[in-house]
Amino acid sequence: MIYYAILFAFACFGAAIMMCLWRIITADGVGTRVLALDTMVINTIALLILYGLNLGTEVFFESAMIIAMLGFVSTVAYARFMLRGNIIE
């Protein structure tokens, strides 16, 4: 039964990533693109966690933590670029 729940979750998060990708392509402003990209990173983390649960290994949990850290830093860098026009002072 858990196998079907994981497959359903894979399909839902895959569809969410496709919707975020569509929003990145068709967005009007930079803020909307950054928000869609951050949401896409969160969905990717969820897919990695599900894949790790499906295989029963812990390697994917560690890679999800690394991607979460990179996603946070990139969101902060994009926000700083939108506010100030540069990233490093």
N, C-alpha and C positions, 0 to 999 in steps of 0.2 A: 504494500500500500504506500509506503514512503517513497518507493521508486516513482510512482505516478505523480505524487505530490512534487517531487523534485523536477520531474519532466514538465509539469505545469508551470512551476516557478521559472524554469529555464525559458519557456515560451513567453511568459509575461515579462521577464526582465529583458529578453531579446527584443520584444516589441517595444519596450520602453526605450532601449538604446536606439532603435531605428527612428522612433519619434523624436528623440533628442537630436539625432543626426539631421533629420529633416528640418528641425527648428534652427539648427546652426546654419544650414544652407540658406534658409529663407527668411532669416531674422532681419529686422530693420536696423536696429542699433547694436552697438558693441556690448552693452550691458545685457541684453537678451541672449546674445551668443555666449557670453561668459557664464551666465546662469545655466544655460543648456549644456555647456561643456562640463560644468561642475556636477550637474545632475547625471550626466553621462558617466563621469568618473565613479559616482556613487553606485550606479547600476552595474558598472564593470566590477566593482568590489563585491557586490552581491553575487554576480555570476561566478567569480573566483571562489567565494565561500561555498556556493552550491556545488561547484565542481569538486572542491575538496571533500565535501560531505559525500558526494557520489562515489568518489574513489577511495575514501577512507584514509587519506593521507593528510599530513599537517603542513606540507610544503606550501600549499596554496593559501593557507591562512597567513603565513609569513609574507608571501608576495602581496597579499591583499593589504597588509599593514604598510608595506613599502609604497604601494600605489596610493593609499590613503594619505600618507605624508606628502608625496609628490603632488597629489591633487590639491591639498591644502596650500602648499607653497605656491603652486601655479595660480590658484585663485587669488591669493594675496598679491602676487606680482601683477596680475591683470588689473585688479582693483587699484593698485598703486599707479599703474600706468594710466588708467582712465582718469584718476584724480590729478596727478601731477605732470604727466607727459613723459616721465622717465621712471626707471625702476631703481637704479642705484644712484644715490646722491653723491 
